[in-house]
Structures are given as C-alpha cells and as structure tokens.
Amino acid sequence: MRWGLSIAVASTLATAAVVMAETPAPPPPASLASDSRCFELRTYTAAPGKLEALHARFRDHTTALFQKHGMTVVGYWVPRDKDKGADNTLVYMLAYPDCAAREKAWQAFRADPDWVRARDASEAAGKLVEKTDSVLMTATDYSPMK
C-alpha cells in the first residue's frame, strides 16, 4: 500500500513539473511598463554615530564604484523626520537595464578590490551599517521614469 501511494504521489508530482515547465509565464499585468528598467530602493540603517562616515564612504568611493559596475544612481536621500531615522538612515535608488544585470553588477562590485579596500578602511573602527533593506521595483505603465 505504501509503495502504491508513493508511486502515485511521485507520478503526480512529475506530471505537475512537466506541465509547469511547459506552461509559459503569464504576461505581466497591463499596469506594469513592459520597457521598465529594474529599480532597487535600498535603505541603510547606520550604526550609532556612523552616519557621517557612511556618507563619506558613498561620497568618496561607493558612488564611483557603482558607476564603474554599470549601476545607475538615481539619487540619495535621508529622512527629514527624526522619528523616521533622520539621524541614522541613508536611502538610495539604483537602476539597472534588468534584474539579471543587477545580479551581475552586485557580484562584480562586491569582488572589486577597490570596494574591499574602501569598506575595510571605513570600517576600521567598527561596522558602519547595522541593517540593510532592499526592494526591487518595476515601473508602472504611467510612470514618467522607466
């Protein structure tokens, strides 16, 4: 009985896998732009007292390295409201031709000896970032920025 049940389950799973592999992905919703780049919104929470050092690292090293690796910097921001992290938060947005390009760019960035040196030097007195949040986004069809 167990073997029969196991074979039936395995057969069902195999059939489902074949059907799923042959079924094309549904088209994106009409409200998403078909020509959108891949956008990434990143939020860094700085370690206590380290926000200015984080700004310096971005100003002096990180931004140029992003450009070197094909990442388009859309902008950098800090919250205005103290209760939203004005004293310890950096928010920035990057754009890539597509999400595969994003993966490739980040791999190259993290392996870049210039980045490793800049990171290590800036963190000689301790880590600058306590928390990183990242959201990948696609523009809507009515967005002026794609």
Secondary structure as GFF3:
##gff-version 3
##sequence-region A 1 146
A	DSSP	alpha_helix	2	22	.	.	.	ID=ss1
A	DSSP	beta_strand	38	46	.	.	.	ID=ss2
A	DSSP	alpha_helix	51	57	.	.	.	ID=ss3
A	DSSP	pi_helix	58	62	.	.	.	ID=ss4
A	DSSP	alpha_helix	63	68	.	.	.	ID=ss5
A	DSSP	beta_strand	72	77	.	.	.	ID=ss6
A	DSSP	three_ten_helix	82	84	.	.	.	ID=ss7
A	DSSP	beta_strand	89	96	.	.	.	ID=ss8
A	DSSP	alpha_helix	99	111	.	.	.	ID=ss9
A	DSSP	alpha_helix	113	122	.	.	.	ID=ss10
A	DSSP	beta_strand	129	138	.	.	.	ID=ss11
###
